[in-house]
């Protein structure tokens, strides 16, 4: 059974979706069968891999509310071994609709169990909030990966996120692990970036990925072409950084076969 990794940060603009898309792409490139689950109503992970979410008949929302089986909403991508459970505009109302449903915190977990044996890794791109969709992505996961932008304000909400993770561990998913943090949008010329990196070690001692994702124009451009950095400019600094991150994840985890 595949390992489920949820990429979570309630703060927007920290490279969460960029990390989800490109980590998934490079895991697939390294021979792993990967499912990328887009639980963000903005559907950026879906469109970032060339899928027009506006014209989809169904997506992860329909699976969450029980209208469709998850296997029927999955979409193949141009990349071999990489599949997407897409987000659609309907997902915007899911946070409200889930409130009145039974086992509302574990609906994503239950539907992913239906396809888990088909993949080595399932990567969940969570929304930039701490609502029910994020709680679902935490409960469904085996491990949490937290992208943290190398700017001061990115640290402000980190304590709240870790508290939420702790609550999920104590009340809903005792086995949930924190894989660690990955530094994004790093500018080595910026003294503040280095200060933030040092402070992060207080939150995640021995759990900071060695791969540091640089601030990169190429990474910013690639979603507009519906491509991961692997297919847009793999030789760029961003491409090389995500390739290294994928190898770190592979070496640090053991898919549950």
Order of alpha helices (4+ residues) and beta strands (2+ residues): beta-alpha-beta-alpha-alpha-beta-beta-alpha-alpha-beta-alpha-beta-alpha-beta-alpha-alpha-alpha-alpha
